[in-house]
Amino acid sequence: MAITGCKVVVTGGAGFIGSHIVDALLASGNRVTVIDNLSTGNVNNIQHHLSAGNPSLEFIRGSITDLSLLQKAFKNADYVFHQAAIPSVPRSVANPSDSNDVNITGTLNVLIAARDNRVKKVVYASSCSVYGDTPTLPKQEDMLPCPLSPYAVSKLAGEYYCRVFNTVYNLPTVSLRYFNVYGPRQDPKSEYAAVIPRFIDLVRQGRPPVVFGDGEQTRDFTFVKDVVSANLFFAESRVTGVFNIGCGESITLNRLVGLIIRIWGKGEINPEYASPRAGDIRHSLADISRARAAGWHPQYDIIAGLEEMDGR
């Protein structure tokens, strides 16, 4: 299955995940409108399309908090991939108001504009953080959510809005709970950088990666190409609802550090340890059986993903 010949909007399309979705959509012959205020995204992520003067790409610098902008941008759109968000747990703890405004009110605006413009489907980027630190593993979609941060609360609220718009307004929606996405274009310099690009950047410099906690916490890391394939698959699929998107395997941060040092390290490097961060969960592992039953399957485990990032 492939979306082709459609008008598609990607909110947050200059971001890490969004820009990879844009690449795939343009490669399949779609007309793509990117909406991004560049607060966390980077226009360099789509610059290769802009510099080439690709007539199929329109870039709008603007915010999803601007409903009138969305109403205009969504005109005649077939699909909306809603990736825009303030994506950091620590940032949401430091400034919960901003997370609420963008991640909840902004998502509501996206759904209103999609409803009013008769969009075929909205694919919403949710997060495994909605599960919190419940001890049950793996995480299943029908588990009771237990968010531990304002970011997680905002993502769960977005899911609820998607479900309501699906039920009340007959707007097809799907919410994808991403598990720890990594890959090219993640910014390792950000104060809130994800763990893999931060570790890789430090190891390349010959500096010790800093692990918050004892390193025995586990994560289900998902390569960005699998996230892209999930977005495209569930956009065209007739299913709606909530789906975990992960690798389906977990790894400790200590083992992850070892893999990164093996691939990118030069000389003797050992990690340093710091106090755990507020809002961080201890263990995470996705049950992806619901997504598999719908027809989507991941293609990368953690080693394959890291090696592709290294160009192997």
PyMOL commands that set and color helices and strands:
alter all, ss='L'
color gray80, all
select helices_A, chain A and resi 16-27+43-45+47-51+67-73+89-94+96-116+128-131+150-168+195-204+224-236+253-264+289-294+302-309
alter helices_A, ss='H'
color red, helices_A
select strands_A, chain A and resi 7-11+31-35+57-60+79-82+121-127+173-178+181-182+210-212+218-219+222-223+241-245+251-252+272-274
alter strands_A, ss='S'
color yellow, strands_A
deselect
rebuild
show_as cartoon
